[in-house]
């Protein structure tokens, strides 16, 4: 039996009307920057959309959209270069900072023998408070009208940093 092939449109029809403009804006922005869009079905979240790094063979996505219990649309931003844009983090509204605060603490920072070898969480400050969070769910946000401009800013900052590193030889 072959796996079903899903398209962005299959996911998009499930997005509520309040989030459609945001989802299409991000989709178009990342496609213009040569990110590859992948739509797949997962047991835990149903259809999810991810965007992988351009011009790199390693699968290293910038964002993933998915639904929690087929209801709430969530976005995970893989903000690996967050240290390059602390101002964007400091401008996040309190409800988004609260979501970061509820993320799991990085167990590898607590005990280096735990977690998988290549993993290291995120260690950063927002408005003077230190966060040492698991990279998997650190920047996991609900998509709501108040969050949209801040989510766009984070995605733009991360994408800009990734593009700069692609152009700069030897920079990781």
KAPE-V603463 format. One record per residue. N is the residue number from 1. RES is the residue in one letter. PHI is phi in degrees with one decimal (NA if undefined). D_CENTER is the distance of its C-alpha to the mean C-alpha in Angstrom with 2 decimals. Layout:
N/RES/PHI/D_CENTER
N/RES/PHI/D_CENTER
This chain:
1/X/NA/31.76
2/X/-87.2/29.06
3/X/-72.7/25.44
4/X/-70.2/24.69
5/X/-97.1/22.88
6/X/-112.6/20.41
7/X/-114.2/19.58
8/X/-54.7/17.02
9/X/-61.0/19.91
10/X/-61.8/20.20
11/X/-74.0/16.81
12/X/-59.3/17.43
13/X/-66.3/20.76
14/X/-86.7/19.25
15/X/-75.3/17.16
16/X/-68.7/19.28
17/X/-58.7/21.02
18/X/-65.7/19.42
19/X/-106.1/15.93
20/X/-59.1/17.27
21/X/-61.1/17.60
22/X/-61.7/14.04
23/X/-61.3/12.80
24/X/-70.9/15.55
25/X/-61.7/15.03
26/X/-66.3/11.48
27/X/-57.2/12.90
28/X/-64.9/15.93
29/X/-60.4/14.44
30/X/-72.3/12.41
31/X/-64.3/15.49
32/X/-64.4/17.70
33/X/-95.5/16.00
34/X/70.5/16.76
35/X/-70.3/13.42
36/X/-97.8/14.40
37/X/-94.2/13.42
38/X/-129.5/14.00
39/X/-114.9/14.92
40/X/-143.4/16.13
41/X/-102.2/17.70
42/X/-118.3/16.94
43/X/-62.8/19.48
44/X/-80.3/17.29
45/X/-124.5/15.20
46/X/72.0/17.28
47/X/-69.0/15.85
48/X/-138.4/12.21
49/X/-118.2/10.80
50/X/-132.2/8.77
51/X/-122.9/9.24
52/X/-103.6/10.81
53/X/-55.1/12.22
54/X/-74.6/15.46
55/X/62.2/18.77
56/X/-127.2/17.71
57/X/-77.1/18.93
58/X/-71.9/16.60
59/X/-77.9/13.68
60/X/-140.8/10.71
61/X/-74.0/7.73
62/X/-94.8/5.49
63/X/-143.8/3.47
64/X/-137.3/5.46
65/X/-102.1/7.83
66/X/-162.0/10.60
67/X/-103.5/13.62
68/X/-94.0/14.98
69/X/50.2/18.62
70/X/55.1/18.58
71/X/-125.5/18.56
72/X/-82.3/15.61
73/X/-81.8/12.70
74/X/-120.5/9.42
75/X/-133.0/5.81
76/X/-111.3/3.19
77/X/-102.6/1.30
78/X/-85.3/3.99
79/X/-88.9/6.46
80/X/-64.5/9.43
81/X/-109.9/11.72
82/X/-55.7/11.46
83/X/-65.1/15.22
84/X/-81.8/15.92
85/X/-138.9/15.01
86/X/-63.3/16.36
87/X/-62.8/17.84
88/X/-64.3/14.62
89/X/-67.3/13.79
90/X/-69.2/17.44
91/X/-87.9/17.42
92/X/-61.0/14.98
93/X/-68.9/17.20
94/X/-57.1/18.51
95/X/-66.9/16.97
96/X/-76.4/13.38
97/X/-63.0/14.82
98/X/-62.6/16.48
99/X/-64.5/13.40
100/X/-62.3/12.32
101/X/-60.5/16.00
102/X/-81.0/16.09
103/X/-64.0/13.54
104/X/-62.3/15.62
105/X/-70.3/17.28
106/X/-73.9/16.96
107/X/-72.3/20.07
108/X/-71.2/20.48
109/X/-71.3/21.04
110/X/-79.7/23.64
111/X/-141.0/25.23
112/X/-58.6/24.46
113/X/-81.5/26.12
114/X/-95.3/23.58
115/X/72.2/20.31
116/X/-80.2/19.98
117/X/-55.9/21.37
118/X/-81.6/18.48
119/X/-86.7/16.22
120/X/-151.7/16.08
121/X/-73.0/14.03
122/X/-102.3/13.16
123/X/-123.3/16.34
124/X/-156.7/16.36
125/X/-120.5/18.28
126/X/-128.9/17.75
127/X/47.3/21.14
128/X/86.1/23.02
129/X/-97.9/21.42
130/X/-87.3/20.13
131/X/-124.4/17.11
132/X/-125.7/16.92
133/X/-115.7/14.06
134/X/-62.1/12.88
135/X/-66.0/9.92
136/X/-69.5/9.05
137/X/-122.5/8.86
138/X/-61.0/9.03
139/X/-107.9/6.26
140/X/-106.9/6.71
141/X/-129.5/8.53
142/X/-70.6/11.33
143/X/-100.1/11.75
144/X/-139.5/15.20
145/X/-54.6/17.37
146/X/-68.6/17.40
147/X/-80.1/13.64
148/X/-51.2/13.30
149/X/-63.1/14.67
150/X/-75.1/12.64
151/X/-64.7/9.25
152/X/-60.0/10.91
153/X/-63.2/12.12
154/X/-64.0/8.99
155/X/-63.7/7.68
156/X/-63.4/11.35
157/X/-62.5/11.84
158/X/-64.8/9.31
159/X/-62.7/10.70
160/X/-60.4/14.11
161/X/-65.6/14.00
162/X/-65.2/13.08
163/X/-62.7/15.85
164/X/-62.8/18.21
165/X/-72.0/17.89
166/X/-66.4/18.64
167/X/-84.5/21.72
168/X/-98.8/22.87
169/X/-62.2/24.63
170/X/80.9/24.27
171/X/-95.7/21.30
172/X/-108.9/18.37
